[in-house]
């Protein structure tokens, strides 16, 4: 006995090794990794080392992580995170999981991250012989007629063993007797049915009853066994058994057929008469309870009907033994098989399982980046179980088939942009090929994380701010604002002033900026008389990694305030008087500009109001009549000079005029007058000749220019040009000279002599001396009413200027022509702050001229037409056109 134990153990090990080797060969075909473990092993039993089989060391395993995916229930196995060892989580009962299947495999998935990978692991549960064969009954009784012929069979109930394969029932043994032998029919799938076979005739008179013992043995080492007692009672003669019409019945049945559906009708006959020929149909003793729940057999008609739900996915084929028995006391029966093939219908929707990242997807992910792994399955068979998976939306994602069947990878198709869309709801559709097809859907939400890929953007480009002089240091003068399309830290913006270039650095030292709000404060008080404008660069930088930045130019224009009183410059003499002068020019200067520097002269005191007059704009003192002998020899004039500021500042000057009457002076005056008349007559003659020639050239030029320009563009719509630096349309401007500088006041229309009111938005532009030409503007002034008279006045002024120059008068007049070009470079240079940053739109000048003359502006490409209705006359007309020319 002790010698047998080592032999048994050795045989068991060899058998187990052969079994495992055969399973490993089979595993290589069906799964990526396969392990085996016996059922009923204790918790913690090692199944295999997944990390080792994948070629991962502990460091790499710790970085990537490993976990098990096993549907919605708790997996029977666990994996250690530190070494990747797969072990049993709890005891496994093979019979509970797989019933009596030959091969019991538990499929699990192992998921590795960074990058995401899924590996299928199949663990086969090996059976152990822990169950004994069991007969449905401990004993049965058979009634056998004494007339039964040798060879008659009597089917017995088969034993059942919960174990599978070789560990299930392998053989039957019958106790020693002289009349019966045992015949075993192997139906496959561990189904062996025993039958008693009569070997020699029975003699009821000698033996009325036979007691036999049937033993069932499994294939264990040592085998387990179960016993059933058979009592055979010998009855009287019934010598014809029933005969079926078919040797084998085969029928097809659709799954989901309703209860009561007729499957098939079996038919048998018996040649005996009376009760020995009356037949009754029953299921064979080998038909288990599960089949009886699905089908019902009518004992009288032999009709088999559906008694319960029929599901192809549960069982695709039924083999049922039907027994026909007569009603003789010594019953004879015959058994035939009915095979019912279940026809699959498309009644199962595809199932979708998603394994995705838990974190958001960066927006800079390259096309082809894996987002999730999709697996689909369908419990149906054939075309009903063939599944295709797709996305029915126009999204930057696509499904690519995997090397494994019914596996897909959800990958990016194009470059993502979080600023365009930060979240995607992807609908995965799985559709089978059945008729009609079934489909299922699964939604996957993919969040897109931000990447710092957007520069800060300023709300304006460039910024232009206006600040009054004499401002308070430390006060806010402007504010810039930038936005960033990114979010979180990538959208937090800080501001700073660029101090790279030396000149910019000096100007930028005038101001400081709040790095968080973008508010710009002045570090000093500005003086318009010393600084008209300055500009600097502001840099906006976000807080991303790496940070991105952009810059903008900030132009600051200093606005004048009336902080300088007028200063009287001329006449200046030691005794404050001038002698023998008929027209006395009085010159005054104000350091301010615009209305603040626009001076008006008025007489405060005068000895004789009928003798002297004062031009309120030029300060020219003129005689109003001829002197007489009764006039006093000395006159005193007190002149008040005041500016037009909101708070007016003024200065006074006293002029004493002494009259002299030498005869030589009167004679010289008569000669001078005669000479002047001759010269004027000559000038008039020449001007008339010039007028005719220029008129012809003017008309020809207008026709040619209009033809040339209109061939390029036909857009002659009259437009009211808008001024971008002031609210509304610029409607009035005034030019004047103070000292050696020229100024132009631009603002709302106002009457002469009025003051600037707060909020009028008037501004003064300084016109420097012209040095370079950056742009040539062509302007045609067309007079559609009495234009010839006005044109003559223009030309007359032109010739008068030339005559005055010959006489040596130092008055700056611009030659006035009907068709002319104007250089705006100095004006533009002041407005823009530097020569290279572009040219000012000539809208300002055109609006100014149009506002003075009530003209209409037409534009054809770069050619401007000012159509002037000549309703202005006299000095006002001359003054308006003179202002135009000074521009």
MITI-583450 format. One record per residue (C-alpha): x negated, y, z. Coordinates in steps of 0.02 Angstrom, whole numbers, padded with zeros to 5 digits, always signed. Layout:
# residues N
XYZ...
***
This chain:
# residues 887
+00000+00000+00000-00140+00119+00043-00228+00076-00120-00074+00122-00221-00064+00299-00151-00225+00364-00234-00174+00281-00397-00005+00365-00392-00082+00534-00355-00207+00512-00495-00071+00462-00617+00036+00610-00564-00108+00732-00593-00143+00659-00765+00041+00670-00809+00053+00848-00748-00104+00897-00847-00032+00821-01006+00133+00910-00977+00050+01079-00947-00063+01057-01099+00087+01022-01211+00178+01172-01138+00031+01288-01168+00028+01236-01352+00213+01278-01363+00190+01440-01268+00068+01514-01392+00204+01520-01521+00345+01597-01422+00266+01724-01305+00116+01834-01286+00071+01761-01116+00141+01603-01038+00121+01527-00866+00201+01383-00775+00245+01350-00595+00338+01212-00505+00507+01247-00429+00528+01256-00240+00351+01321-00214+00328+01436-00065+00331+01626-00075+00168+01705-00131+00113+01560-00240-00001+01626-00377+00067+01603-00553-00071+01685-00655-00183+01839-00674-00108+01954-00805-00245+02086-00791-00380+01956-00821-00289+01886-00972-00270+02064-01041-00454+02098-01013-00424+02238-00888-00539+02268-00743-00478+02336-00577-00529+02515-00616-00436+02518-00780-00288+02431-00700-00279+02562-00563-00282+02703-00692-00148+02629-00803-00037+02546-00673+00064+02389-00700+00244+02346-00663+00374+02213-00704+00537+02244-00800+00670+02110-00772+00842+02171-00824+00955+02237-00686+00922+02101-00555+00775+02078-00440+00636+01983-00528+00585+01815-00453+00403+01867-00473+00295+02013-00419+00128+02078-00481-00008+02150-00372-00058+02326-00420-00240+02307-00370-00288+02148-00463-00141+02107-00579-00104+01936-00501+00072+01871-00536+00147+01779-00387+00311+01702-00334+00423+01823-00242+00548+01695-00173+00585+01509-00189+00648+01458-00360+00780+01325-00386+00763+01266-00565+00933+01183-00567+01016+01345-00513+00931+01446-00649+00929+01329-00797+01048+01189-00747+00987+01035-00839+00892+01114-00984+00738+01023-01039+00634+01181-01039+00667+01316-00910+00581+01481-00951+00598+01648-00862+00553+01794-00977+00485+01951-00896+00401+02105-00965+00246+02188-00896+00229+02373-00930+00062+02464-00936+00053+02654-00948-00070+02781-01018-00042+02725-01154+00125+02638-01139+00115+02452-01178+00236+02308-01152+00179+02127-01143+00300+01983-01138+00265+01852-01007+00354+01684-01007+00348+01583-00846+00404+01403-00865+00483+01327-00710+00424+01147-00697+00546+01023-00625+00509+00917-00470+00604+00760-00428+00710+00829-00288+00877+00752-00336+00938+00570-00343+01058+00499-00474+01239+00505-00415+01389+00410-00486+01557+00498-00491+01630+00358-00386+01555+00240-00259+01651+00095-00336+01770+00054-00479+01887-00089-00521+01904-00163-00696+02046-00273-00757+01977-00397-00887+02086-00524-00973+02028-00701-00966+02053-00707-01152+01921-00576-01179+01795-00636-01303+01609-00632-01273+01539-00467-01332+01685-00364-01265+01624-00196-01196+01687-00103-01046+01621+00075-01031+01568+00129-00859+01547+00302-00783+01372+00373-00805+01269+00434-00660+01216+00617-00652+01046+00682-00596+01024+00869-00568+00842+00856-00622+00798+00866-00805+00688+00782-00929+00595+00629-00867+00657+00661-00692+00839+00632-00742+00922+00460-00760+00809+00351-00864+00880+00175-00843+01018+00068-00769+01007-00102-00685+01146-00229-00657+01144-00354-00517+01115-00536-00562+01273-00626-00627+01322-00760-00753+01459-00673-00856+01406-00494-00888+01257-00400-00952+01221-00212-00959+01218-00111-01119+01159+00072-01113+01201+00197-01251+01078+00343-01265+01167+00501-01325+01017+00614-01304+01000+00767-01190+00984+00653-01037+01150+00570-01076+01141+00381-01055+01308+00293-01042+01314+00114-00968+01437-00020-01024+01474-00196-00965+01462-00328-01103+01547-00496-01079+01423-00633-01116+01530-00786-01087+01719-00813-01071+01805-00787-00906+01906-00917-00818+02033-00840-00701+02069-01010-00625+01889-01032-00570+01844-00853-00523+01977-00719-00502+01859-00576-00464+01678-00531-00495+01581-00405-00387+01435-00318-00473+01311-00183-00418+01257-00050-00545+01097+00046-00503+01038+00207-00591+00853+00255-00583+00768+00419-00631+00592+00441-00700+00509+00503-00542+00353+00425-00465+00419+00342-00361+00592+00342-00441+00750+00393-00352+00906+00284-00372+01094+00281-00348+01217+00132-00338+01398+00100-00387+01499-00058-00348+01597-00135-00492+01741-00255-00456+01801-00353-00609+01973-00430-00591+02016-00564-00719+02194-00539-00791+02305-00627-00912+02287-00624-01102+02292-00461-01204+02181-00500-01348+02197-00352-01470+02108-00188-01427+02164-00021-01502+02087+00032-01669+02055+00217-01716+02086+00282-01891+01911+00361-01899+01744+00304-01837+01695+00485-01798+01803+00640-01793+01721+00804-01844+01811+00972-01840+01766+01158-01841+01843+01286-01722+01820+01475-01719+01764+01549-01556+01889+01653-01460+02031+01545-01526+02184+01575-01417+02242+01448-01289+02359+01319-01365+02273+01316-01534+02275+01138-01606+02100+01074-01634+02128+00897-01702+02240+00744-01682+02163+00573-01657+02260+00416-01701+02240+00233-01649+02343+00073-01673+02361-00093-01576+02418-00254-01655+02489-00318-01492+02672-00301-01452+02764-00231-01305+02665-00149-01170+02507-00228-01241+02532-00124-01399+02584+00040-01320+02437+00161-01323+02385+00304-01210+02249+00431-01252+02129+00496-01124+01960+00580-01120+01817+00461-01093+01745+00440-00921+01588+00530-00980+01681+00692-01020+01635+00815-00882+01747+00942-00799+01679+01087-00901+01745+01014-01064+01912+00974-00983+01927+01160-00939+01912+01207-01122+02014+01070-01205+02172+00970-01168+02219+00800-01240+02402+00749-01256+02406+00569-01191+02551+00520-01303+02512+00606-01468+02322+00616-01464+02326+00802-01504+02179+00903-01435+02220+01087-01403+02122+01237-01335+02144+01252-01147+02018+01388-01105+01905+01522-01181+01792+01464-01321+01627+01558-01333+01497+01515-01464+01362+01598-01360+01402+01481-01214+01412+01321-01316+01407+01299-01503+01452+01113-01511+01560+00995-01410+01553+00804-01422+01702+00727-01333+01738+00542-01308+01922+00499-01332+01983+00330-01267+02140+00239-01326+02206+00109-01201+02354-00007-01212+02476-00027-01071+02448-00210-01042+02405-00263-00865+02244-00325-00940+02208-00161-01027+02107-00156-01185+02034+00011-01240+01932+00082-01380+01828+00241-01376+01781+00358-01518+01689+00525-01522+01763+00692-01577+01633+00823-01628+01696+01003-01619+01582+01130-01702+01612+01309-01642+01607+01439-01780+01525+01602-01727+01618+01766-01754+01545+01938-01729+01611+01975-01555+01455+02039-01467+01386+02214-01483+01198+02233-01493+01113+02272-01328+00982+02411-01319+00846+02415-01189+00736+02570-01175+00568+02583-01090+00513+02764-01095+00394+02888-01014+00450+02967-00853+00360+03131-00887+00398+03266-01015+00319+03262-01187+00194+03404-01221+00244+03514-01367+00071+03496-01446+00089+03307-01462+00029+03248-01631+00149+03164-01754+00155+02978-01718+00146+02996-01528+00243+02855-01444+00385+02919-01337+00474+02757-01291+00488+02573-01335+00657+02507-01392+00707+02323-01388+00874+02261-01457+00961+02092-01451+01127+02018-01505+01202+01861-01430+01284+01815-01597+01197+01705-01725+01155+01719-01909+01198+01883-01991+01304+01926-01840+01145+01926-01736+01032+02019-01857+01014+02197-01790+00946+02355-01867+00905+02507-01760+00902+02687-01818+00927+02871-01771+01073+02955-01858+01018+03133-01816+00900+03254-01902+00770+03260-01764+00579+03266-01760+00579+03085-01703+00587+02918-01792+00593+02732-01754+00453+02622-01818+00471+02432-01813+00352+02338-01701+00258+02179-01742+00376+02088-01626+00551+02055-01690+00689+02172-01631+00561+02292-01557+00544+02474-01608+00435+02620-01558+00511+02793-01541+00377+02910-01606+00365+03094-01652+00389+03131-01836+00335+03313-01845+00253+03443-01735+00361+03498-01589+00397+03676-01534+00465+03700-01358+00509+03881-01396+00623+03819-01534+00699+03676-01432+00650+03618-01259+00756+03461-01244+00815+03327-01363+00958+03204-01337+00915+03062-01454+01054+02941-01498+00986+02768-01537+01108+02664-01641+01094+02474-01653+01204+02392-01785+01220+02207-01829+01250+02135-02002+01416+02050-01966+01578+02080-02058+01645+02190-01989+01485+02250-01907+01474+02302-01725+01361+02436-01657+01308+02509-01492+01227+02673-01446+01104+02730-01315+01056+02909-01275+00877+02953-01232+00837+03125-01163+00664+03189-01206+00604+03346-01117+00470+03450-01204+00341+03526-01089+00265+03696-01126+00092+03725-01197+00015+03898-01200+00028+03928-01387+00110+04100-01397+00024+04269-01383+00107+04404-01278+00210+04520-01389+00232+04705-01353+00403+04784-01373+00329+04924-01480+00177+04938-01591+00105+05065-01569+00170+05157-01417+00191+05347-01426+00219+05446-01266+00236+05632-01235+00175+05708-01072+00190+05889-01019+00030+05974-00966+00002+06016-00783+00069+05846-00733+00044+05778-00556-00106+05659-00544-00053+05484-00493+00120+05502-00569+00192+05379-00694+00184+05444-00871+00227+05290-00973+00260+05104-00966+00221+04962-01085+00308+04795-01089+00254+04631-01165+00347+04466-01171+00287+04287-01197+00393+04151-01274+00309+04022-01163+00373+03983-00988+00309+03968-00810+00126+04015-00790+00104+04029-00977+00229+04174-00977+00161+04273-00828+00078+04426-00905-00052+04544-00834-00101+04712-00909-00268+04802-00921-00343+04946-01017-00480+04906-01143-00640+04997-01103-00756+04926-01235-00801+05078-01342-00884+05228-01265-00759+05358-01328-00611+05249-01287-00685+05214-01118-00696+05402-01083-00516+05434-01137-00453+05279-01047-00526+05348-00887-00386+05476-00889-00257+05342-00848-00236+05180-00753-00112+05037-00776-00020+04926-00653-00076+04750-00700+00092+04674-00654+00223+04800-00713+00132+04887-00856+00167+05059-00782+00038+05187-00838-00010+05326-00716-00114+05482-00748-00274+05499-00649-00290+05685-00686-00187+05836-00732-00190+05870-00919-00218+06040-01000-00142+06059-01172-00262+06199-01217-00412+06082-01197-00336+05912-01242-00195+05888-01367-00188+05699-01374-00285+05541-01337-00260+05357-01364-00319+05195-01286-00293+05008-01299-00188+04905-01176-00222+04718-01168-00086+04596-01113-00150+04426-01054-00045+04277-01002-00090+04156-00861-00102+03999-00966-00252+03886-00987-00340+03946-01090-00262+04120-01076-00203+04211-01232-00199+04398-01254-00146+04535-01374-00174+04723-01376-00080+04878-01427-00127+05059-01458-00051+05187-01341-00047+05365-01409-00019+05502-01279+00026+05676-01341+00009+05822-01221+00154+05944-01230+00127+06128-01201+00202+06225-01057+00212+06413-01042+00066+06438-00923-00031+06574-01017+00027+06757-01029+00001+06856-01190-00165+06948-01211-00169+07108-01315-00319+07105-01433-00298+07257-01549-00310+07403-01554-00451+07419-01431-00542+07585-01404-00627+07672-01262-00487+07797-01238-00344+07681-01289-00288+07786-01440-00304+07792-01628-00308+07950-01732-00249+07984-01910-00173+07812-01940-00001+07796-02022+00016+07608-01989-00062+07541-01833-00081+07351-01820-00057+07287-01643-00125+07111-01616-00091+07000-01466-00139+06821-01425-00058+06686-01318-00155+06526-01280+00009+06429-01277+00093+06369-01437+00268+06352-01504+00398+06459-01421+00278+06478-01276+00155+06562-01394+00281+06650-01508+00262+06834-01466+00390+06970-01487+00348+07156-01481+00463+07291-01416+00449+07478-01380+00476+07516-01197+00436+07702-01207+00420+07819-01356+00421+08010-01365+00518+08017-01530+00625+07866-01583+00654+07940-01755+00471+07950-01799+00397+07781-01754+00458+07602-01773+00388+07435-01716+00399+07268-01808+00454+07150-01669+00369+07001-01751+00203+07071-01818+00175+07213-01693+00148+07334-01837+00181+07518-01788+00251+07614-01937+00312+07792-01967+00497+07800-02000+00494+07969-02087+00375+08102-02146+00293+08212-02021+00348+08392-02005+00272+08544-01926+00397+08534-01787+00336+08361-01732+00226+08356-01579+00041+08325-01608+00027+08182-01485+00145+08036-01455+00141+07904-01321+00208+07727-01354+00223+07592-01219+00236+07423-01305+00292+07263-01217+00229+07095-01283+00317+06940-01218+00320+06759-01268+00476+06651-01293+00444+06524-01158+00582+06461-01047+00508+06572-00912+00444+06716-01018+00272+06792-00984+00229+06967-01045+00097+07104-01059+00108+07290-01097-00001+07408-01198+00001+07598-01208-00034+07674-01379-00065+07863-01396-00050+07930-01573-00121+08099-01619-00066+08183-01781-00184+08284-01894-00137+08383-02052-00290+08424-02156-00252+08474-02336-00384+08357-02400-00289+08211-02326-00129+08257-02417-00222+08277-02580-00308+08111-02561-00141+08034-02526-00067+08102-02689-00213+08035-02791-00203+07868-02707-00016+07858-02743-00039+07897-02927-00176+07769-02944-00069+07639-02858+00077+07669-02976-00034+07641-03128-00101+07481-03058+00074+07418-03017+00132+07451-03195-00013+07351-03264+00020+07209-03146+00204+07204-03197+00157+07191-03381+00037+07047-03352+00160+06958-03242+00295+06961-03373+00177+06879-03498+00125+06750-03370+00306+06718-03324+00354+06663-03499+00207+06545-03520+00224+06466-03350+00412+06446-03373+00386+06342-03530+00252+06236-03447+00363+06214-03294+00512+06148-03393+00401+06029-03494+00318+05965-03334+00483+05931-03249+00550+05833-03399+00390+05728-03414+00376+05692-03228+00559+05643-03211+00543+05527-03361+00385+05446-03291+00449+05423-03115+00623+05364-03162+00548+05230-03274+00481+05151-03114+00632+05169-03004+00812+05223-03029+00847+05253-02846+00891+05438-02842+01007+05430-02695+00997+05584-02589+00943+05542-02415+00932+05642-02257+00762+05592-02191+00760+05552-02007+00626+05603-01885+00571+05459-01776+00492+05563-01638+00647+05666-01598+00831+05630-01572+00931+05676-01727+00876+05758-01890+00740+05892-01885+00824+06049-01943+00707+06194-01902+00522+06234-01889+00418+06392-01872+00236+06420-01922+00127+06554-01850-00056+06595-01820-00130+06636-01651-00312+06686-01654-00406+06569-01770-00281+06427-01754-00122+06386-01848+00032+06308-01765+00201+06240-01817+00347+06229-01695+00466+06086-01740+00635+06065-01654+00821+06099-01662+00883+06252-01758+00882+06412-01655+00899+06598-01686+00748+06711-01695+00702+06776-01527+00788+06638-01430+00697+06541-01298+00668+06353-01286+00795+06276-01171+00752+06120-01070+00798+05960-01156+00791+06037-01331+00651+05914-01378+00553+06047-01469+00368+06013-01495+00219+06109-01562+00096+06034-01686-00078+06106-01709-00134+06121-01890-00326+06108-01898-00429+06170-02043-00423+06055-02192-00583+05963-02228-00539+05805-02323-00395+05750-02431-00315+05585-02386-00153+05598-02483-00081+05701-02623+00105+05737-02618+00191+05797-02772+00335+05917-02742+00445+05998-02871+00554+06143-02815+00702+06166-02931+00810+06322-02922+00976+06286-03002+01044+06463-02980+00953+06621-03032+00791+06523-03027+00703+06638-03149+00720+06788-03032+00654+06690-02887+00513+06618-02990+00463+06795-03037+00458+06841-02853+00342+06694-02820+00224+06740-02959+00231+06923-02908+00175+06874-02735+00035+06772-02809-00032+06920-02909-00011+07038-02762-00118+06924-02658-00254+06928-02788-00247+07117-02792-00259+07128-02606-00411+07015-02606-00497+07128-02729-00466+07272-02611-00553+07175-02475-00409+07144-02359-00444+06991-02251-00271+06912-02259-00258+06724-02285-00123+06690-02416-00098+06528-02509-00072+06536-02695+00109+06499-02731+00156+06397-02886+00316+06312-02933+00229+06145-02960+00091+06117-02834+00003+05987-02726-00023+06002-02538-00158+05922-02431-00086+05854-02267-00244+05775-02199-00271+05892-02051-00090+05884-01998-00092+05696-02007-00256+05683-01916-00185+05774-01765-00025+05671-01761-00108+05503-01774-00257+05540-01665-00386+05470-01787-00418+05477-01972-00412+05291-02004-00245+05242-01929-00132+05291-02073-00042+05442-02143+00109+05532-02072+00270+05509-02170+00296+05667-02272+00476+05666-02216+00431+05799-02086+00370+05923-02216+00511+05889-02337+00643+05910-02204+00559+06071-02147+00562+06149-02321+00739+06089-02351+00800+06160-02186+00729+06333-02224+00804+06343-02398+00963+06241-02374+00894+06130-02512+00933+05948-02553+00793+05818-02559+00788+05687-02695+00654+05555-02700+00594+05451-02847+00450+05342-02790+00313+05463-02733+00389+05613-02822+00497+05728-02716+00623+05854-02784+00687+05999-02679+00839+06074-02762+00866+06248-02689+01023+06350-02715+00949+06524-02729+01072+06617-02619+00930+06695-02519+00870+06867-02571+00743+06997-02530+00618+06982-02389+00704+06831-02312+00680+06732-02473+00500+06788-02482+00469+06745-02300+00545+06570-02317+00440+06528-02466+00287+06600-02382+00316+06482-02236+00325+06338-02357+00160+06380-02435+00071+06394-02268+00106+06209-02238
***
